[in-house]
């Protein structure tokens, strides 16, 4: 999932107009875990994506990467995201989300 800033001028018509996403969220699968954690992460960091969240459903954690990070912050209880100009922040209760996912 990508979150991008809304255009103030006109709707986006091409990917090149979107620019750098404010947030990228990926969900790991056994076949993509290495690609998500290494290749994609490095690309997002080099591109200046402010936040890249890697959701590990099996471990029930989210890895939080920022452009300068050499290791992720591991979120277990909650995640908070607040892009510039946004109030209040988006707060995600991770145990509640994972409980809902695994109960279905």
C-alpha positions in Angstrom: 0.0 0.0 0.0 1.3 3.5 -0.8 0.1 6.7 0.7 0.8 9.8 -1.3 0.1 13.5 -0.8 -3.1 14.8 -2.5 -2.5 16.9 -5.5 -3.6 20.5 -4.9 -3.6 21.4 -8.6 -5.2 18.5 -10.5 -5.6 14.7 -10.3 -2.6 12.5 -10.9 -2.6 11.1 -14.4 0.8 9.3 -14.4 2.9 7.6 -11.8 5.7 10.2 -12.4 3.4 12.9 -11.0 2.9 11.1 -7.7 6.4 11.7 -6.4 7.8 10.0 -3.3 5.1 8.3 -1.2 4.6 9.4 2.4 4.2 5.9 3.6 4.7 2.4 2.1 3.2 -0.7 3.8 4.1 -4.2 2.6 2.9 -7.6 4.0 5.6 -10.4 4.0 5.0 -13.7 2.4 7.5 -16.5 2.3 8.3 -15.9 -1.4 8.8 -12.2 -1.0 10.4 -11.7 2.4 14.0 -11.3 1.3 13.0 -9.0 -1.6 10.8 -6.8 0.8 13.4 -6.6 3.5 16.4 -6.0 1.3 15.8 -4.8 -2.2 12.6 -2.8 -1.7 13.8 -1.4 1.6 17.0 -0.1 0.1 15.1 1.5 -2.9 12.6 3.2 -0.6 15.4 4.4 1.7 17.4 5.8 -1.2 14.2 7.5 -2.6 13.6 9.2 0.7 10.3 7.4 1.6 9.8 8.7 5.2 8.3 5.5 6.5 8.3 1.9 5.2 6.3 -0.6 7.3 6.9 -4.3 6.7 4.1 -6.3 8.3 5.1 -9.8 9.4 1.8 -11.6 10.0 3.5 -14.8 11.4 5.6 -12.9 14.0 2.8 -10.4 14.6 5.1 -7.5 14.4 5.8 -4.6 12.1 9.3 -3.5 11.0 9.5 0.3 10.8 12.1 1.6 8.4 13.1 5.2 7.9 15.6 6.6 5.3 18.6 6.8 7.6 17.9 3.6 9.6 20.4 0.7 9.6 18.0 -1.5 11.5 14.3 -1.4 11.9 12.3 -0.4 14.9 10.2 -3.4 15.7 6.6 -2.4 16.6 4.7 -4.9 18.7 2.0 -2.9 20.6 1.2 0.0 18.4 2.2 2.1 15.4 1.7 5.8 15.1 2.0 7.8 11.9 1.6 11.5 11.5 2.7 13.1 8.3 3.4 16.8 8.2 0.2 18.8 8.7 -1.9 15.9 9.9 -3.7 15.9 13.3 -4.4 13.7 15.1 -1.9 10.9 14.2 -3.0 7.5 12.9 -2.5 5.0 15.7 -2.8 1.3 15.0 -3.4 -1.2 17.8 -1.3 -4.1 16.5 -2.5 -6.8 18.9 -6.1 -5.9 18.0 -5.3 -6.0 14.2 -3.4 -9.3 14.4 -6.1 -10.8 16.6 -8.7 -9.9 14.0 -6.7 -11.3 11.1 -6.0 -14.6 12.8 -9.6 -15.0 14.1 -11.1 -14.9 10.6 
